[in-house]
Amino acid sequence: MRARKIFLIVVIIEAAVIFLYAAKAYYIVSQSRQEVRKVEEKLAQLELENKRLREEAVKAKDPFYLEKLAREKLGLAKKNEIIYKIVP
């Protein structure tokens, strides 16, 4: 009878240890899935940014686009040209 109780206690302890390892593994897998989702979101953002930059690079080869950028962003003007700025 005593050996049976000891055997039962050992089985319960082993089951508890196995359960703890399984819980730890589940937690690690869950964390990994969250990290994968974050990386996939970051990848999607970077792909959109990459697409935008490619389009900008194609536009940058157009001299009229470059002139427009120089006028709008840098406030540049051609020779003998007057720039008017409307201040609110």
PDB file with one MODEL, atoms N, CA, C and O in Angstrom:
MODEL        1
ATOM      1  N   MET A   1       0.825  -1.200   0.000  1.00  0.00           N
ATOM      2  CA  MET A   1       0.000   0.000   0.000  1.00  0.00           C
ATOM      3  C   MET A   1       0.866   1.259   0.000  1.00  0.00           C
ATOM      4  O   MET A   1       0.588   2.222  -0.715  1.00  0.00           O
ATOM      5  N   ARG A   2       1.910   1.232   0.809  1.00  0.00           N
ATOM      6  CA  ARG A   2       2.800   2.391   0.897  1.00  0.00           C
ATOM      7  C   ARG A   2       3.505   2.631  -0.440  1.00  0.00           C
ATOM      8  O   ARG A   2       3.674   3.778  -0.854  1.00  0.00           O
ATOM      9  N   ALA A   3       3.908   1.574  -1.101  1.00  0.00           N
ATOM     10  CA  ALA A   3       4.590   1.693  -2.396  1.00  0.00           C
ATOM     11  C   ALA A   3       3.634   2.292  -3.423  1.00  0.00           C
ATOM     12  O   ALA A   3       4.045   3.055  -4.298  1.00  0.00           O
ATOM     13  N   ARG A   4       2.381   1.945  -3.309  1.00  0.00           N
ATOM     14  CA  ARG A   4       1.380   2.485  -4.229  1.00  0.00           C
ATOM     15  C   ARG A   4       1.227   3.998  -4.053  1.00  0.00           C
ATOM     16  O   ARG A   4       1.109   4.719  -5.044  1.00  0.00           O
ATOM     17  N   LYS A   5       1.228   4.489  -2.815  1.00  0.00           N
ATOM     18  CA  LYS A   5       1.126   5.938  -2.544  1.00  0.00           C
ATOM     19  C   LYS A   5       2.348   6.663  -3.086  1.00  0.00           C
ATOM     20  O   LYS A   5       2.226   7.732  -3.683  1.00  0.00           O
ATOM     21  N   ILE A   6       3.515   6.090  -2.881  1.00  0.00           N
ATOM     22  CA  ILE A   6       4.750   6.701  -3.379  1.00  0.00           C
ATOM     23  C   ILE A   6       4.716   6.765  -4.901  1.00  0.00           C
ATOM     24  O   ILE A   6       5.066   7.785  -5.494  1.00  0.00           O
ATOM     25  N   PHE A   7       4.290   5.665  -5.533  1.00  0.00           N
ATOM     26  CA  PHE A   7       4.175   5.642  -6.997  1.00  0.00           C
ATOM     27  C   PHE A   7       3.207   6.716  -7.483  1.00  0.00           C
ATOM     28  O   PHE A   7       3.494   7.412  -8.457  1.00  0.00           O
ATOM     29  N   LEU A   8       2.073   6.857  -6.819  1.00  0.00           N
ATOM     30  CA  LEU A   8       1.081   7.852  -7.190  1.00  0.00           C
ATOM     31  C   LEU A   8       1.640   9.271  -7.040  1.00  0.00           C
ATOM     32  O   LEU A   8       1.403  10.125  -7.893  1.00  0.00           O
ATOM     33  N   ILE A   9       2.368   9.516  -5.974  1.00  0.00           N
ATOM     34  CA  ILE A   9       2.975  10.839  -5.754  1.00  0.00           C
ATOM     35  C   ILE A   9       4.008  11.131  -6.843  1.00  0.00           C
ATOM     36  O   ILE A   9       4.061  12.246  -7.361  1.00  0.00           O
ATOM     37  N   VAL A  10       4.814  10.153  -7.188  1.00  0.00           N
ATOM     38  CA  VAL A  10       5.822  10.333  -8.243  1.00  0.00           C
ATOM     39  C   VAL A  10       5.137  10.627  -9.581  1.00  0.00           C
ATOM     40  O   VAL A  10       5.583  11.504 -10.320  1.00  0.00           O
ATOM     41  N   VAL A  11       4.077   9.916  -9.892  1.00  0.00           N
ATOM     42  CA  VAL A  11       3.346  10.152 -11.140  1.00  0.00           C
ATOM     43  C   VAL A  11       2.758  11.561 -11.161  1.00  0.00           C
ATOM     44  O   VAL A  11       2.815  12.239 -12.187  1.00  0.00           O
ATOM     45  N   ILE A  12       2.198  12.003 -10.045  1.00  0.00           N
ATOM     46  CA  ILE A  12       1.632  13.352  -9.972  1.00  0.00           C
ATOM     47  C   ILE A  12       2.718  14.402 -10.148  1.00  0.00           C
ATOM     48  O   ILE A  12       2.517  15.394 -10.849  1.00  0.00           O
ATOM     49  N   ILE A  13       3.849  14.195  -9.525  1.00  0.00           N
ATOM     50  CA  ILE A  13       4.959  15.153  -9.662  1.00  0.00           C
ATOM     51  C   ILE A  13       5.445  15.192 -11.106  1.00  0.00           C
ATOM     52  O   ILE A  13       5.686  16.270 -11.648  1.00  0.00           O
ATOM     53  N   GLU A  14       5.590  14.025 -11.734  1.00  0.00           N
ATOM     54  CA  GLU A  14       6.012  13.987 -13.136  1.00  0.00           C
ATOM     55  C   GLU A  14       4.996  14.676 -14.035  1.00  0.00           C
ATOM     56  O   GLU A  14       5.375  15.394 -14.961  1.00  0.00           O
ATOM     57  N   ALA A  15       3.716  14.466 -13.774  1.00  0.00           N
ATOM     58  CA  ALA A  15       2.680  15.113 -14.572  1.00  0.00           C
ATOM     59  C   ALA A  15       2.742  16.629 -14.409  1.00  0.00           C
ATOM     60  O   ALA A  15       2.564  17.370 -15.376  1.00  0.00           O
ATOM     61  N   ALA A  16       2.995  17.088 -13.184  1.00  0.00           N
ATOM     62  CA  ALA A  16       3.107  18.529 -12.932  1.00  0.00           C
ATOM     63  C   ALA A  16       4.313  19.112 -13.674  1.00  0.00           C
ATOM     64  O   ALA A  16       4.224  20.196 -14.251  1.00  0.00           O
ATOM     65  N   VAL A  17       5.424  18.403 -13.660  1.00  0.00           N
ATOM     66  CA  VAL A  17       6.628  18.870 -14.359  1.00  0.00           C
ATOM     67  C   VAL A  17       6.363  18.937 -15.859  1.00  0.00           C
ATOM     68  O   VAL A  17       6.724  19.915 -16.514  1.00  0.00           O
ATOM     69  N   ILE A  18       5.733  17.899 -16.402  1.00  0.00           N
ATOM     70  CA  ILE A  18       5.412  17.894 -17.829  1.00  0.00           C
ATOM     71  C   ILE A  18       4.467  19.042 -18.162  1.00  0.00           C
ATOM     72  O   ILE A  18       4.638  19.704 -19.185  1.00  0.00           O
ATOM     73  N   PHE A  19       3.480  19.283 -17.319  1.00  0.00           N
ATOM     74  CA  PHE A  19       2.546  20.378 -17.531  1.00  0.00           C
ATOM     75  C   PHE A  19       3.274  21.721 -17.528  1.00  0.00           C
ATOM     76  O   PHE A  19       2.995  22.577 -18.368  1.00  0.00           O
ATOM     77  N   LEU A  20       4.196  21.910 -16.600  1.00  0.00           N
ATOM     78  CA  LEU A  20       4.943  23.169 -16.542  1.00  0.00           C
ATOM     79  C   LEU A  20       5.789  23.378 -17.788  1.00  0.00           C
ATOM     80  O   LEU A  20       5.849  24.490 -18.312  1.00  0.00           O
ATOM     81  N   TYR A  21       6.448  22.321 -18.274  1.00  0.00           N
ATOM     82  CA  TYR A  21       7.233  22.446 -19.498  1.00  0.00           C
ATOM     83  C   TYR A  21       6.331  22.753 -20.698  1.00  0.00           C
ATOM     84  O   TYR A  21       6.699  23.546 -21.565  1.00  0.00           O
ATOM     85  N   ALA A  22       5.172  22.135 -20.745  1.00  0.00           N
ATOM     86  CA  ALA A  22       4.240  22.398 -21.843  1.00  0.00           C
ATOM     87  C   ALA A  22       3.735  23.838 -21.787  1.00  0.00           C
ATOM     88  O   ALA A  22       3.606  24.490 -22.823  1.00  0.00           O
ATOM     89  N   ALA A  23       3.447  24.342 -20.577  1.00  0.00           N
ATOM     90  CA  ALA A  23       2.986  25.723 -20.424  1.00  0.00           C
ATOM     91  C   ALA A  23       4.076  26.699 -20.859  1.00  0.00           C
ATOM     92  O   ALA A  23       3.799  27.703 -21.515  1.00  0.00           O
ATOM     93  N   LYS A  24       5.315  26.393 -20.487  1.00  0.00           N
ATOM     94  CA  LYS A  24       6.432  27.246 -20.882  1.00  0.00           C
ATOM     95  C   LYS A  24       6.593  27.243 -22.405  1.00  0.00           C
ATOM     96  O   LYS A  24       6.808  28.296 -23.005  1.00  0.00           O
ATOM     97  N   ALA A  25       6.492  26.085 -23.024  1.00  0.00           N
ATOM     98  CA  ALA A  25       6.613  25.982 -24.478  1.00  0.00           C
ATOM     99  C   ALA A  25       5.484  26.758 -25.161  1.00  0.00           C
ATOM    100  O   ALA A  25       5.717  27.439 -26.159  1.00  0.00           O
ATOM    101  N   TYR A  26       4.269  26.658 -24.631  1.00  0.00           N
ATOM    102  CA  TYR A  26       3.139  27.396 -25.196  1.00  0.00           C
ATOM    103  C   TYR A  26       3.390  28.903 -25.103  1.00  0.00           C
ATOM    104  O   TYR A  26       3.107  29.640 -26.047  1.00  0.00           O
ATOM    105  N   TYR A  27       3.917  29.358 -23.973  1.00  0.00           N
ATOM    106  CA  TYR A  27       4.215  30.777 -23.795  1.00  0.00           C
ATOM    107  C   TYR A  27       5.265  31.229 -24.805  1.00  0.00           C
ATOM    108  O   TYR A  27       5.132  32.299 -25.399  1.00  0.00           O
ATOM    109  N   ILE A  28       6.287  30.438 -24.999  1.00  0.00           N
ATOM    110  CA  ILE A  28       7.347  30.793 -25.949  1.00  0.00           C
ATOM    111  C   ILE A  28       6.790  30.862 -27.372  1.00  0.00           C
ATOM    112  O   ILE A  28       7.119  31.780 -28.123  1.00  0.00           O
ATOM    113  N   VAL A  29       5.956  29.906 -27.740  1.00  0.00           N
ATOM    114  CA  VAL A  29       5.348  29.902 -29.075  1.00  0.00           C
ATOM    115  C   VAL A  29       4.449  31.125 -29.247  1.00  0.00           C
ATOM    116  O   VAL A  29       4.450  31.753 -30.306  1.00  0.00           O
ATOM    117  N   SER A  30       3.693  31.458 -28.222  1.00  0.00           N
ATOM    118  CA  SER A  30       2.815  32.626 -28.276  1.00  0.00           C
ATOM    119  C   SER A  30       3.620  33.906 -28.466  1.00  0.00           C
ATOM    120  O   SER A  30       3.259  34.752 -29.284  1.00  0.00           O
ATOM    121  N   GLN A  31       4.692  34.048 -27.725  1.00  0.00           N
ATOM    122  CA  GLN A  31       5.562  35.224 -27.854  1.00  0.00           C
ATOM    123  C   GLN A  31       6.169  35.282 -29.255  1.00  0.00           C
ATOM    124  O   GLN A  31       6.266  36.355 -29.851  1.00  0.00           O
ATOM    125  N   SER A  32       6.571  34.136 -29.771  1.00  0.00           N
ATOM    126  CA  SER A  32       7.170  34.086 -31.111  1.00  0.00           C
ATOM    127  C   SER A  32       6.162  34.504 -32.170  1.00  0.00           C
ATOM    128  O   SER A  32       6.511  35.210 -33.116  1.00  0.00           O
ATOM    129  N   ARG A  33       4.919  34.075 -32.017  1.00  0.00           N
ATOM    130  CA  ARG A  33       3.889  34.467 -32.983  1.00  0.00           C
ATOM    131  C   ARG A  33       3.662  35.971 -32.961  1.00  0.00           C
ATOM    132  O   ARG A  33       3.502  36.594 -34.011  1.00  0.00           O
ATOM    133  N   GLN A  34       3.649  36.556 -31.764  1.00  0.00           N
ATOM    134  CA  GLN A  34       3.486  38.010 -31.663  1.00  0.00           C
ATOM    135  C   GLN A  34       4.658  38.721 -32.347  1.00  0.00           C
ATOM    136  O   GLN A  34       4.467  39.707 -33.059  1.00  0.00           O
ATOM    137  N   GLU A  35       5.841  38.220 -32.126  1.00  0.00           N
ATOM    138  CA  GLU A  35       7.022  38.838 -32.737  1.00  0.00           C
ATOM    139  C   GLU A  35       6.967  38.719 -34.263  1.00  0.00           C
ATOM    140  O   GLU A  35       7.328  39.657 -34.974  1.00  0.00           O
ATOM    141  N   VAL A  36       6.517  37.566 -34.763  1.00  0.00           N
ATOM    142  CA  VAL A  36       6.390  37.372 -36.207  1.00  0.00           C
ATOM    143  C   VAL A  36       5.376  38.364 -36.771  1.00  0.00           C
ATOM    144  O   VAL A  36       5.607  38.947 -37.831  1.00  0.00           O
ATOM    145  N   ARG A  37       4.241  38.564 -36.066  1.00  0.00           N
ATOM    146  CA  ARG A  37       3.239  39.528 -36.539  1.00  0.00           C
ATOM    147  C   ARG A  37       3.828  40.931 -36.618  1.00  0.00           C
ATOM    148  O   ARG A  37       3.599  41.653 -37.588  1.00  0.00           O
ATOM    149  N   LYS A  38       4.587  41.315 -35.594  1.00  0.00           N
ATOM    150  CA  LYS A  38       5.197  42.648 -35.591  1.00  0.00           C
ATOM    151  C   LYS A  38       6.173  42.801 -36.757  1.00  0.00           C
ATOM    152  O   LYS A  38       6.199  43.833 -37.427  1.00  0.00           O
ATOM    153  N   VAL A  39       6.966  41.769 -36.986  1.00  0.00           N
ATOM    154  CA  VAL A  39       7.943  41.824 -38.081  1.00  0.00           C
ATOM    155  C   VAL A  39       7.233  41.873 -39.429  1.00  0.00           C
ATOM    156  O   VAL A  39       7.680  42.576 -40.335  1.00  0.00           O
ATOM    157  N   GLU A  40       6.134  41.137 -39.572  1.00  0.00           N
ATOM    158  CA  GLU A  40       5.381  41.169 -40.826  1.00  0.00           C
ATOM    159  C   GLU A  40       4.766  42.552 -41.058  1.00  0.00           C
ATOM    160  O   GLU A  40       4.747  43.037 -42.189  1.00  0.00           O
ATOM    161  N   GLU A  41       4.262  43.191 -39.995  1.00  0.00           N
ATOM    162  CA  GLU A  41       3.727  44.547 -40.128  1.00  0.00           C
ATOM    163  C   GLU A  41       4.822  45.519 -40.534  1.00  0.00           C
ATOM    164  O   GLU A  41       4.615  46.371 -41.398  1.00  0.00           O
ATOM    165  N   LYS A  42       5.980  45.392 -39.915  1.00  0.00           N
ATOM    166  CA  LYS A  42       7.118  46.257 -40.252  1.00  0.00           C
ATOM    167  C   LYS A  42       7.537  46.036 -41.703  1.00  0.00           C
ATOM    168  O   LYS A  42       7.864  46.988 -42.411  1.00  0.00           O
ATOM    169  N   LEU A  43       7.525  44.780 -42.140  1.00  0.00           N
ATOM    170  CA  LEU A  43       7.876  44.457 -43.515  1.00  0.00           C
ATOM    171  C   LEU A  43       6.896  45.106 -44.485  1.00  0.00           C
ATOM    172  O   LEU A  43       7.304  45.652 -45.510  1.00  0.00           O
ATOM    173  N   ALA A  44       5.611  45.049 -44.168  1.00  0.00           N
ATOM    174  CA  ALA A  44       4.599  45.663 -45.039  1.00  0.00           C
ATOM    175  C   ALA A  44       4.825  47.175 -45.129  1.00  0.00           C
ATOM    176  O   ALA A  44       4.724  47.756 -46.209  1.00  0.00           O
ATOM    177  N   GLN A  45       5.128  47.805 -44.002  1.00  0.00           N
ATOM    178  CA  GLN A  45       5.408  49.249 -44.014  1.00  0.00           C
ATOM    179  C   GLN A  45       6.637  49.559 -44.859  1.00  0.00           C
ATOM    180  O   GLN A  45       6.642  50.515 -45.635  1.00  0.00           O
ATOM    181  N   LEU A  46       7.670  48.753 -44.705  1.00  0.00           N
ATOM    182  CA  LEU A  46       8.897  48.984 -45.475  1.00  0.00           C
ATOM    183  C   LEU A  46       8.676  48.754 -46.971  1.00  0.00           C
ATOM    184  O   LEU A  46       9.264  49.445 -47.803  1.00  0.00           O
ATOM    185  N   GLU A  47       7.830  47.783 -47.309  1.00  0.00           N
ATOM    186  CA  GLU A  47       7.535  47.559 -48.726  1.00  0.00           C
ATOM    187  C   GLU A  47       6.794  48.753 -49.322  1.00  0.00           C
ATOM    188  O   GLU A  47       7.069  49.152 -50.453  1.00  0.00           O
ATOM    189  N   LEU A  48       5.854  49.324 -48.564  1.00  0.00           N
ATOM    190  CA  LEU A  48       5.162  50.529 -49.044  1.00  0.00           C
ATOM    191  C   LEU A  48       6.130  51.693 -49.211  1.00  0.00           C
ATOM    192  O   LEU A  48       6.075  52.417 -50.204  1.00  0.00           O
ATOM    193  N   GLU A  49       7.010  51.867 -48.244  1.00  0.00           N
ATOM    194  CA  GLU A  49       8.005  52.941 -48.316  1.00  0.00           C
ATOM    195  C   GLU A  49       8.940  52.717 -49.499  1.00  0.00           C
ATOM    196  O   GLU A  49       9.302  53.663 -50.199  1.00  0.00           O
ATOM    197  N   ASN A  50       9.325  51.474 -49.719  1.00  0.00           N
ATOM    198  CA  ASN A  50      10.197  51.136 -50.839  1.00  0.00           C
ATOM    199  C   ASN A  50       9.515  51.456 -52.169  1.00  0.00           C
ATOM    200  O   ASN A  50      10.147  51.993 -53.078  1.00  0.00           O
ATOM    201  N   LYS A  51       8.225  51.127 -52.282  1.00  0.00           N
ATOM    202  CA  LYS A  51       7.464  51.430 -53.490  1.00  0.00           C
ATOM    203  C   LYS A  51       7.399  52.930 -53.725  1.00  0.00           C
ATOM    204  O   LYS A  51       7.579  53.399 -54.849  1.00  0.00           O
ATOM    205  N   ARG A  52       7.134  53.694 -52.641  1.00  0.00           N
ATOM    206  CA  ARG A  52       7.070  55.150 -52.751  1.00  0.00           C
ATOM    207  C   ARG A  52       8.413  55.721 -53.204  1.00  0.00           C
ATOM    208  O   ARG A  52       8.459  56.615 -54.049  1.00  0.00           O
ATOM    209  N   LEU A  53       9.489  55.207 -52.648  1.00  0.00           N
ATOM    210  CA  LEU A  53      10.818  55.702 -53.013  1.00  0.00           C
ATOM    211  C   LEU A  53      11.178  55.355 -54.458  1.00  0.00           C
ATOM    212  O   LEU A  53      11.840  56.136 -55.143  1.00  0.00           O
ATOM    213  N   ARG A  54      10.739  54.179 -54.917  1.00  0.00           N
ATOM    214  CA  ARG A  54      10.985  53.827 -56.325  1.00  0.00           C
ATOM    215  C   ARG A  54      10.251  54.793 -57.252  1.00  0.00           C
ATOM    216  O   ARG A  54      10.803  55.259 -58.249  1.00  0.00           O
ATOM    217  N   GLU A  55       8.998  55.084 -56.904  1.00  0.00           N
ATOM    218  CA  GLU A  55       8.230  56.043 -57.705  1.00  0.00           C
ATOM    219  C   GLU A  55       8.895  57.415 -57.689  1.00  0.00           C
ATOM    220  O   GLU A  55       8.945  58.098 -58.711  1.00  0.00           O
ATOM    221  N   GLU A  56       9.403  57.813 -56.530  1.00  0.00           N
ATOM    222  CA  GLU A  56      10.091  59.108 -56.410  1.00  0.00           C
ATOM    223  C   GLU A  56      11.363  59.102 -57.258  1.00  0.00           C
ATOM    224  O   GLU A  56      11.700  60.111 -57.877  1.00  0.00           O
ATOM    225  N   ALA A  57      12.065  57.974 -57.290  1.00  0.00           N
ATOM    226  CA  ALA A  57      13.289  57.885 -58.096  1.00  0.00           C
ATOM    227  C   ALA A  57      12.971  58.007 -59.588  1.00  0.00           C
ATOM    228  O   ALA A  57      13.725  58.626 -60.339  1.00  0.00           O
ATOM    229  N   VAL A  58      11.865  57.422 -60.007  1.00  0.00           N
ATOM    230  CA  VAL A  58      11.470  57.536 -61.423  1.00  0.00           C
ATOM    231  C   VAL A  58      11.119  58.990 -61.734  1.00  0.00           C
ATOM    232  O   VAL A  58      11.507  59.516 -62.777  1.00  0.00           O
ATOM    233  N   LYS A  59      10.389  59.633 -60.834  1.00  0.00           N
ATOM    234  CA  LYS A  59      10.015  61.034 -61.045  1.00  0.00           C
ATOM    235  C   LYS A  59      11.242  61.942 -61.065  1.00  0.00           C
ATOM    236  O   LYS A  59      11.268  62.940 -61.784  1.00  0.00           O
ATOM    237  N   ALA A  60      12.256  61.594 -60.276  1.00  0.00           N
ATOM    238  CA  ALA A  60      13.443  62.441 -60.160  1.00  0.00           C
ATOM    239  C   ALA A  60      14.232  62.522 -61.462  1.00  0.00           C
ATOM    240  O   ALA A  60      15.080  63.400 -61.622  1.00  0.00           O
ATOM    241  N   LYS A  61      13.959  61.618 -62.381  1.00  0.00           N
ATOM    242  CA  LYS A  61      14.641  61.668 -63.680  1.00  0.00           C
ATOM    243  C   LYS A  61      13.994  62.681 -64.626  1.00  0.00           C
ATOM    244  O   LYS A  61      14.571  63.030 -65.656  1.00  0.00           O
ATOM    245  N   ASP A  62      12.818  63.141 -64.281  1.00  0.00           N
ATOM    246  CA  ASP A  62      12.085  64.105 -65.113  1.00  0.00           C
ATOM    247  C   ASP A  62      12.534  65.523 -64.750  1.00  0.00           C
ATOM    248  O   ASP A  62      12.371  65.930 -63.600  1.00  0.00           O
ATOM    249  N   PRO A  63      13.092  66.285 -65.691  1.00  0.00           N
ATOM    250  CA  PRO A  63      13.580  67.628 -65.371  1.00  0.00           C
ATOM    251  C   PRO A  63      12.467  68.586 -64.929  1.00  0.00           C
ATOM    252  O   PRO A  63      12.708  69.473 -64.110  1.00  0.00           O
ATOM    253  N   PHE A  64      11.256  68.416 -65.462  1.00  0.00           N
ATOM    254  CA  PHE A  64      10.152  69.296 -65.065  1.00  0.00           C
ATOM    255  C   PHE A  64       9.753  69.050 -63.607  1.00  0.00           C
ATOM    256  O   PHE A  64       9.409  69.980 -62.877  1.00  0.00           O
ATOM    257  N   TYR A  65       9.807  67.778 -63.199  1.00  0.00           N
ATOM    258  CA  TYR A  65       9.509  67.447 -61.804  1.00  0.00           C
ATOM    259  C   TYR A  65      10.577  68.027 -60.874  1.00  0.00           C
ATOM    260  O   TYR A  65      10.266  68.550 -59.803  1.00  0.00           O
ATOM    261  N   LEU A  66      11.824  67.928 -61.292  1.00  0.00           N
ATOM    262  CA  LEU A  66      12.903  68.493 -60.476  1.00  0.00           C
ATOM    263  C   LEU A  66      12.755  70.009 -60.343  1.00  0.00           C
ATOM    264  O   LEU A  66      12.976  70.571 -59.271  1.00  0.00           O
ATOM    265  N   GLU A  67      12.380  70.657 -61.436  1.00  0.00           N
ATOM    266  CA  GLU A  67      12.172  72.106 -61.378  1.00  0.00           C
ATOM    267  C   GLU A  67      11.024  72.443 -60.422  1.00  0.00           C
ATOM    268  O   GLU A  67      11.121  73.374 -59.623  1.00  0.00           O
ATOM    269  N   LYS A  68       9.954  71.686 -60.516  1.00  0.00           N
ATOM    270  CA  LYS A  68       8.808  71.900 -59.624  1.00  0.00           C
ATOM    271  C   LYS A  68       9.219  71.745 -58.161  1.00  0.00           C
ATOM    272  O   LYS A  68       8.840  72.557 -57.317  1.00  0.00           O
ATOM    273  N   LEU A  69      10.001  70.694 -57.859  1.00  0.00           N
ATOM    274  CA  LEU A  69      10.476  70.490 -56.486  1.00  0.00           C
ATOM    275  C   LEU A  69      11.354  71.648 -56.027  1.00  0.00           C
ATOM    276  O   LEU A  69      11.224  72.126 -54.900  1.00  0.00           O
ATOM    277  N   ALA A  70      12.243  72.095 -56.902  1.00  0.00           N
ATOM    278  CA  ALA A  70      13.143  73.191 -56.549  1.00  0.00           C
ATOM    279  C   ALA A  70      12.355  74.459 -56.253  1.00  0.00           C
ATOM    280  O   ALA A  70      12.703  75.214 -55.346  1.00  0.00           O
ATOM    281  N   ARG A  71      11.309  74.689 -57.007  1.00  0.00           N
ATOM    282  CA  ARG A  71      10.484  75.880 -56.783  1.00  0.00           C
ATOM    283  C   ARG A  71       9.676  75.765 -55.488  1.00  0.00           C
ATOM    284  O   ARG A  71       9.628  76.705 -54.695  1.00  0.00           O
ATOM    285  N   GLU A  72       9.044  74.608 -55.281  1.00  0.00           N
ATOM    286  CA  GLU A  72       8.149  74.449 -54.130  1.00  0.00           C
ATOM    287  C   GLU A  72       8.906  74.278 -52.814  1.00  0.00           C
ATOM    288  O   GLU A  72       8.593  74.929 -51.817  1.00  0.00           O
ATOM    289  N   LYS A  73       9.891  73.408 -52.825  1.00  0.00           N
ATOM    290  CA  LYS A  73      10.573  73.067 -51.569  1.00  0.00           C
ATOM    291  C   LYS A  73      11.693  74.046 -51.212  1.00  0.00           C
ATOM    292  O   LYS A  73      11.888  74.376 -50.043  1.00  0.00           O
ATOM    293  N   LEU A  74      12.417  74.500 -52.216  1.00  0.00           N
ATOM    294  CA  LEU A  74      13.590  75.328 -51.955  1.00  0.00           C
ATOM    295  C   LEU A  74      13.366  76.806 -52.250  1.00  0.00           C
ATOM    296  O   LEU A  74      14.193  77.647 -51.898  1.00  0.00           O
ATOM    297  N   GLY A  75      12.253  77.118 -52.891  1.00  0.00           N
ATOM    298  CA  GLY A  75      11.965  78.517 -53.191  1.00  0.00           C
ATOM    299  C   GLY A  75      12.874  79.097 -54.263  1.00  0.00           C
ATOM    300  O   GLY A  75      13.098  80.307 -54.295  1.00  0.00           O
ATOM    301  N   LEU A  76      13.394  78.259 -55.132  1.00  0.00           N
ATOM    302  CA  LEU A  76      14.287  78.725 -56.193  1.00  0.00           C
ATOM    303  C   LEU A  76      13.482  79.326 -57.341  1.00  0.00           C
ATOM    304  O   LEU A  76      12.296  79.039 -57.506  1.00  0.00           O
ATOM    305  N   ALA A  77      14.147  80.162 -58.129  1.00  0.00           N
ATOM    306  CA  ALA A  77      13.491  80.812 -59.268  1.00  0.00           C
ATOM    307  C   ALA A  77      14.487  80.903 -60.418  1.00  0.00           C
ATOM    308  O   ALA A  77      15.701  80.814 -60.234  1.00  0.00           O
ATOM    309  N   LYS A  78      13.933  81.082 -61.599  1.00  0.00           N
ATOM    310  CA  LYS A  78      14.784  81.276 -62.773  1.00  0.00           C
ATOM    311  C   LYS A  78      15.327  82.702 -62.760  1.00  0.00           C
ATOM    312  O   LYS A  78      14.865  83.549 -61.995  1.00  0.00           O
ATOM    313  N   LYS A  79      16.303  82.950 -63.609  1.00  0.00           N
ATOM    314  CA  LYS A  79      16.921  84.272 -63.691  1.00  0.00           C
ATOM    315  C   LYS A  79      15.868  85.293 -64.128  1.00  0.00           C
ATOM    316  O   LYS A  79      15.072  85.034 -65.031  1.00  0.00           O
ATOM    317  N   ASN A  80      15.876  86.450 -63.478  1.00  0.00           N
ATOM    318  CA  ASN A  80      14.949  87.562 -63.739  1.00  0.00           C
ATOM    319  C   ASN A  80      13.486  87.209 -63.437  1.00  0.00           C
ATOM    320  O   ASN A  80      12.574  87.837 -63.976  1.00  0.00           O
ATOM    321  N   GLU A  81      13.267  86.238 -62.605  1.00  0.00           N
ATOM    322  CA  GLU A  81      11.915  85.840 -62.222  1.00  0.00           C
ATOM    323  C   GLU A  81      11.648  86.345 -60.808  1.00  0.00           C
ATOM    324  O   GLU A  81      12.524  86.263 -59.947  1.00  0.00           O
ATOM    325  N   ILE A  82      10.467  86.859 -60.564  1.00  0.00           N
ATOM    326  CA  ILE A  82      10.108  87.391 -59.248  1.00  0.00           C
ATOM    327  C   ILE A  82       9.184  86.395 -58.570  1.00  0.00           C
ATOM    328  O   ILE A  82       8.236  85.893 -59.175  1.00  0.00           O
ATOM    329  N   ILE A  83       9.473  86.116 -57.308  1.00  0.00           N
ATOM    330  CA  ILE A  83       8.658  85.188 -56.518  1.00  0.00           C
ATOM    331  C   ILE A  83       7.795  85.985 -55.568  1.00  0.00           C
ATOM    332  O   ILE A  83       8.277  86.841 -54.827  1.00  0.00           O
ATOM    333  N   TYR A  84       6.502  85.687 -55.604  1.00  0.00           N
ATOM    334  CA  TYR A  84       5.566  86.312 -54.668  1.00  0.00           C
ATOM    335  C   TYR A  84       5.110  85.251 -53.673  1.00  0.00           C
ATOM    336  O   TYR A  84       4.699  84.157 -54.057  1.00  0.00           O
ATOM    337  N   LYS A  85       5.188  85.590 -52.400  1.00  0.00           N
ATOM    338  CA  LYS A  85       4.702  84.678 -51.363  1.00  0.00           C
ATOM    339  C   LYS A  85       3.525  85.343 -50.657  1.00  0.00           C
ATOM    340  O   LYS A  85       3.609  86.488 -50.213  1.00  0.00           O
ATOM    341  N   ILE A  86       2.453  84.613 -50.568  1.00  0.00           N
ATOM    342  CA  ILE A  86       1.266  85.125 -49.888  1.00  0.00           C
ATOM    343  C   ILE A  86       1.286  84.612 -48.451  1.00  0.00           C
ATOM    344  O   ILE A  86       1.244  83.406 -48.207  1.00  0.00           O
ATOM    345  N   VAL A  87       1.350  85.525 -47.528  1.00  0.00           N
ATOM    346  CA  VAL A  87       1.414  85.172 -46.115  1.00  0.00           C
ATOM    347  C   VAL A  87       0.012  85.351 -45.512  1.00  0.00           C
ATOM    348  O   VAL A  87      -0.588  86.416 -45.656  1.00  0.00           O
ATOM    349  N   PRO A  88      -0.506  84.335 -44.850  1.00  0.00           N
ATOM    350  CA  PRO A  88      -1.849  84.457 -44.274  1.00  0.00           C
ATOM    351  C   PRO A  88      -1.909  85.445 -43.119  1.00  0.00           C
ATOM    352  O   PRO A  88      -2.974  85.651 -42.538  1.00  0.00           O
TER     353      PRO A  88
ENDMDL
END
